[in-house]
Amino acid sequence: MAIKKTPLAIRFWRKVDKSGDCWLWTGSTNGRYGKMKENGRFLYAHRASVIVDGREIPDGMEIDHLCRNKLCVNPKHLDIVTPQVNVARMFLFKRLTLSRKYTDTRGEQHGA
C-alpha cells in the first residue's frame, strides 16, 4: 500500500499566518526566506505561494516581494520578474529608503 502524499497547497496553507496585509510564513526558513520540501527538494515558500496561486514560474525567473517582506507569501505581494528587474527594484528600494533617512553634519537623524 502506497503512502499518499498531502498536496502542496494543503501543506503550504498550514504554515501561513493571514492575519495581516502581509501573509507571513510560519514554517522553517533558511534565515531569510521561508522554505518547504516538495518532491524531496527545498522550495522557497514565496515560490510555492505563486504556484499554489495557479501561476507558472518560467525557468530563470525570480519572485520579487513588492512589500519587501521576505517572509510574506501573499500572492498579491509577489511578482514574477527577471533577475535583472529583481535586482534593479531592490537597489531602487534601498536608494529610496536611504534618501528618506539621513544624518546631517551635526549627527542628527532626519526622515522616516
N, C-alpha and C positions, 0 to 999 in steps of 0.2 A: 504494500500500500504506500503510495507516494504521499509525501508531506506537501500540503497545499500552502503556497506562499501568500501572505497577506499583500494585497495590491499596494502599489506605491502611494496612491492618493490617500488611502486609509492610514498607512504608516506615517506619511507626511503630516496630515492634519492633526494627528495625535500630539505632535510636538510644536504646535503653533499657538501662540497667545494672541488672539484677535481683539483684545480689549482696547487697543488704541488705534491711531491712524496708521502707524507702522505695525504690521503684524510680526511679532518677534519670534524667532526660532528659539525653542527652549531645549532642544536636544543637544547632542555633542557638537563641539566646534574644533577647529584647528587653531584656536586662539584668536582668529579674526572672523572667519566665516562659519556658518552652520554647515554641518555635513551629515550625511546618512549613507548607508550601504544600499546598493542596488546591483543585483546580479554579481555579487562578490567584489564589487569595486566601490570606492567612495564617490559620492555625488554631492556637490555643493547644494545646500538647501535652497539657495536662491535660483539655481538652475532647475531643481526639482519643482519649485513653485511654477516656473514658466511652463514646464512640461505638463504638470497637473492642470494648469490653466488651458491646456489644449494648443499651445503654440510650439512650433518646431524651432529648434536652435540649429541653424546651419553650421557645418564644420567651419572652424576658425572664428566663429562669432563669440562675443562675450556678453555678459549681462551687466548693465550699468544700474546701480542703485540711484535713482533720481533723488531720493530722500537723503542720500549719503550715510544711511544707517546700514552697516554691513550685516547686521543680524535680521534686517527686515526681509520678509518674504511675501509682502503684499504684492500680488502681480501687477497692480496699478502703479506701483513704485519701481517696477523693473522694466528696462528697455533692452532689447536685443540690438547690439551695436558691434561695429568692427573694433578691434583692439585700438586702432588709431583714435577713433571717436571717444572710446572709453578713457584713454589717457588724456586727450585734449580736454574733456569735461572735468576730469579730476584736477588738472592744473588750473583750469578756469575757476573752479570752486575754491581751490586753495588761494588763488590770487584775490578773488572777491572777499574771502574771509579775512585775509591779511590786510586788505585795504580798509576794512571796517574797524580793525583793531590795530592800533599802532601806539608807540610810546614816543612822546616828544623829547626834546633835548634836556628837559628838567626831570625826566624819569616818570612823568605822569602818563597813565594809560588813558586812551580815548577810544570811543566806539564801543561796539557790541561785544 
